[in-house]
Amino acid sequence: MMGPGARAYLGRSLERLGVEVRAGVQVTKVLPGGVELAGGEHLDAEATLWTAGTRGLPLAAASGLSVDPRGRIVVDAALRSVSHPDVYAVGDAAAVSLPFGVLHGTCHSGVPMGLHAGDVLAGELRGRAPRPFRFGYFHQPVSLGRRDAVIQFTRPDDSPRRWYLTGRLAVAYKETVSNSPFPTFRLLKRGLMPVRALALTAGAR
Ligand SMILES: Cc1cc2nc3c(=O)[nH]c(=O)nc-3n(C[C@H](O)[C@H](O)[C@H](O)COP(=O)(O)OP(=O)(O)OC[C@H]3O[C@@H](n4cnc5c(N)ncnc54)[C@H](O)[C@@H]3O)c2cc1C
């Protein structure tokens, strides 16, 4: 998902840390002593960490809510379930369609979704029509231990821009964002963060 510069930095950092990367291979079996790859190759492992994406909990479908093939609750522009408009869904549990595609789960999108649903509910109690949720991605922060990180800045559709941060500066950036998502988001919303930062998220709230 990152641009070539950030990707190359990430590759060098992993190499320095002694991580061997096997990209583009498919795991077909997870076994007690390792994994088996397509083609039959066996990789020994004392521990296997499976990070193959997320899916919604079965509870949503079992409740009769419309869900997508990954079990996420399908919502309209205002984050209401398309089958049950009195139910709002936010975060990883929701399948939110925006002009550039369906959002993938991050706290980056989950926090504004939660705030939006709260705003809309409060508005509804005052008789206001629900407003559509607008969002654009801004960055992809990746920690590489305590002393290194890569931050890839992105367009609203999550495609990489030219700019990225690395090393200590990237660590400081990620620490700030991860330790204070609500204050950071509120500052952005109130326009107290540099206007330039808001302009980068063109199309986003
Ligand atoms: C290892 C890891 C690293 C990540 N790193 C990042 C990152 O660096 N940046 C980023 O933006 N995102 C990151 N994410 C993604 C981010 O954590 C999620 O997108 C975010 O937590 C989603 O928030 P949520 O509130 O929608 O769901 P969750 O945080 O999953 O909260 C759902 C809650 O519902 C509870 N629950 C489930 N079923 C029931 C039930 N039946 N009754 C009551 N409660 C229930 C669960 O226990 C849980 O507490 C990471 C995720 C993982 C797993």
The ligand as a MOL file (V3000), in Angstrom:
LIG
                    3D

  0  0  0     0  0            999 V3000
M  V30 BEGIN CTAB
M  V30 COUNTS 53 58 0 0 0
M  V30 BEGIN ATOM
M  V30 1 C -2.7970 -5.9390 16.0660 0
M  V30 2 C -3.6030 -4.7630 15.5550 0
M  V30 3 C -2.9450 -3.5790 15.2980 0
M  V30 4 C -3.6540 -2.4780 14.8010 0
M  V30 5 N -2.9780 -1.3010 14.5720 0
M  V30 6 C -3.6570 -0.2320 14.1180 0
M  V30 7 C -2.9930 1.0080 13.8800 0
M  V30 8 O -1.7860 1.1460 14.0940 0
M  V30 9 N -3.7100 2.0390 13.3990 0
M  V30 10 C -5.0620 1.9350 13.1550 0
M  V30 11 O -5.6710 2.9110 12.7220 0
M  V30 12 N -5.7210 0.7840 13.3860 0
M  V30 13 C -5.0600 -0.3010 13.8530 0
M  V30 14 N -5.7170 -1.4880 14.0710 0
M  V30 15 C -7.1420 -1.5430 13.7690 0
M  V30 16 C -7.9480 -0.9510 14.9190 0
M  V30 17 O -7.5320 -1.5170 16.1310 0
M  V30 18 C -9.4120 -1.2420 14.6700 0
M  V30 19 O -9.7760 -0.7710 13.3840 0
M  V30 20 C -10.2740 -0.5270 15.7340 0
M  V30 21 O -9.9400 -1.0170 17.0050 0
M  V30 22 C -11.7500 -0.7730 15.4320 0
M  V30 23 O -12.5080 -0.2110 16.4710 0
M  V30 24 P -13.9530 -0.7430 16.7710 0
M  V30 25 O -14.4370 0.0460 17.9360 0
M  V30 26 O -14.7340 -0.7330 15.5090 0
M  V30 27 O -13.8060 -2.2880 17.1360 0
M  V30 28 P -13.0210 -2.9430 18.3930 0
M  V30 29 O -11.9050 -2.0630 18.8780 0
M  V30 30 O -12.6910 -4.3400 17.9440 0
M  V30 31 O -14.1250 -2.9760 19.5280 0
M  V30 32 C -15.2210 -3.8810 19.4750 0
M  V30 33 C -15.5640 -4.2290 20.9090 0
M  V30 34 O -16.7930 -4.9270 20.9420 0
M  V30 35 C -16.6880 -5.9460 21.8990 0
M  V30 36 N -17.7060 -6.9570 21.5910 0
M  V30 37 C -17.6980 -7.8890 20.6120 0
M  V30 38 N -18.8070 -8.6340 20.6470 0
M  V30 39 C -19.5480 -8.1570 21.6510 0
M  V30 40 C -20.8340 -8.5220 22.1970 0
M  V30 41 N -21.5520 -9.5230 21.7000 0
M  V30 42 N -21.2820 -7.8090 23.2390 0
M  V30 43 C -20.5730 -6.7830 23.7540 0
M  V30 44 N -19.3660 -6.3950 23.2870 0
M  V30 45 C -18.8670 -7.0850 22.2520 0
M  V30 46 C -15.2750 -6.4340 21.7670 0
M  V30 47 O -14.8470 -7.1180 22.9230 0
M  V30 48 C -14.5220 -5.1100 21.5730 0
M  V30 49 O -14.1430 -4.5330 22.7930 0
M  V30 50 C -5.0340 -2.5970 14.5670 0
M  V30 51 C -5.6960 -3.8020 14.8310 0
M  V30 52 C -4.9790 -4.8770 15.3210 0
M  V30 53 C -5.7160 -6.1730 15.6130 0
M  V30 END ATOM
M  V30 BEGIN BOND
M  V30 1 1 1 2
M  V30 2 1 2 3
M  V30 3 2 2 52
M  V30 4 2 3 4
M  V30 5 1 4 5
M  V30 6 1 4 50
M  V30 7 2 5 6
M  V30 8 1 6 7
M  V30 9 1 6 13
M  V30 10 2 7 8
M  V30 11 1 7 9
M  V30 12 1 9 10
M  V30 13 2 10 11
M  V30 14 1 10 12
M  V30 15 2 12 13
M  V30 16 1 13 14
M  V30 17 1 14 15
M  V30 18 1 14 50
M  V30 19 1 15 16
M  V30 20 1 16 17
M  V30 21 1 16 18
M  V30 22 1 18 19
M  V30 23 1 18 20
M  V30 24 1 20 21
M  V30 25 1 20 22
M  V30 26 1 22 23
M  V30 27 1 23 24
M  V30 28 2 24 25
M  V30 29 1 24 26
M  V30 30 1 24 27
M  V30 31 1 27 28
M  V30 32 2 28 29
M  V30 33 1 28 30
M  V30 34 1 28 31
M  V30 35 1 31 32
M  V30 36 1 32 33
M  V30 37 1 33 34
M  V30 38 1 33 48
M  V30 39 1 34 35
M  V30 40 1 35 36
M  V30 41 1 35 46
M  V30 42 1 36 37
M  V30 43 1 36 45
M  V30 44 2 37 38
M  V30 45 1 38 39
M  V30 46 1 39 40
M  V30 47 2 39 45
M  V30 48 1 40 41
M  V30 49 2 40 42
M  V30 50 1 42 43
M  V30 51 2 43 44
M  V30 52 1 44 45
M  V30 53 1 46 47
M  V30 54 1 46 48
M  V30 55 1 48 49
M  V30 56 2 50 51
M  V30 57 1 51 52
M  V30 58 1 52 53
M  V30 END BOND
M  V30 END CTAB
M  END
